[in-house]
């Protein structure tokens, strides 16, 4: 007589996790063999990825600098208004 202390759903979930781990392991072994067989191809591929990522960072930085310069120019053209005798009131729970 076999006693099961867990449900069939738990058994199915553990089998799904085990199969996912097996697939990931086989993919990693396959990538390892490919990298060992074609090291220069993957070196060029990695270099290309880093180059494209660097270009993306550079373009984003240029966009940010350009937007900041536009904001600075817009702030310079606005007249600055100072108000005299203005008080800011804040509410404190202690003040009753």
N, C-alpha and C positions, 0 to 999 in steps of 0.2 A: 504494500500500500504506500503510495507517494503522497506526502503532504506538501502543499504549496503554501508558503507564507507570503506570497506576493501575487498580484493579479496578472492576468494575461497582458494587460496594457503595459505594465512595467517590463515584462519580458520583451514585448515588441519594441519598446523604447530603447532598451539596452541593446537589442540587436541592430536597431537603426544607428545608434551611436557607434557601435562596433564596425558596422559597414562603412560609415562615413570616415572613421579613423583609418580603415583599411584603404579606402580610395585615396585619401590624402597621403598616406604613406607610399602607395604605389606611384602617385604623381611626383612626389619628392624624389623617389628613386629614379624615375624617368628623367626628371630635370637634371639630376646629378649626372646621369650617364650622358645626356646631351651636352652638358657643360664640359665634361671630360673629353668628349669626342670632338666638339667644335669650340674650343676656348676662344679663338680669335673672333668668331661670329658673335658670341655673347659679350665679348669685351667691346666690340663696336656697337652692339645693341645697348649696352649699359652707358657707353659714352654718349650715344645719341639721346638717350633718355635724360641724362644729366644736362646735355646741351640745351634741349628743348625746355627743361625745367628752369634753367638759368635764364633763357630768353624770356620766359613767362614772368619770372621775378623782375627782370630788368624793365619789361614793358609796364608791369604793374607799378613799380617804383616811379617810373617817368610819369605815368598818369596821376599818381598821388602828388608828385612835385608840381605838375602843371595845374592841378586843381587847387593846391595850396597857394600858388602864386596868383591865381585868379581871385581867390578869396582875399588875399592880402591887398591886391589892387582895388577890389571893391570896397574894402574897409577904409582905404586911404581916401577915396573919393567921397565918402559919406561925411557930412558935417557932424562933429561931436557935440552933443548937447549935454550940458551939465545942469542939473537942477539944484537950486540953492534951497536951504531950509526944508529938506525932505528927510523924514525919519521913517525908518522901517520898524514896524511893530510886529513883534512875534508873540505868540501865545505860549506861555509856560503853564503847565498844570499846577505849579506851586503858587502862581499868582491868582489870588482870589480877592 
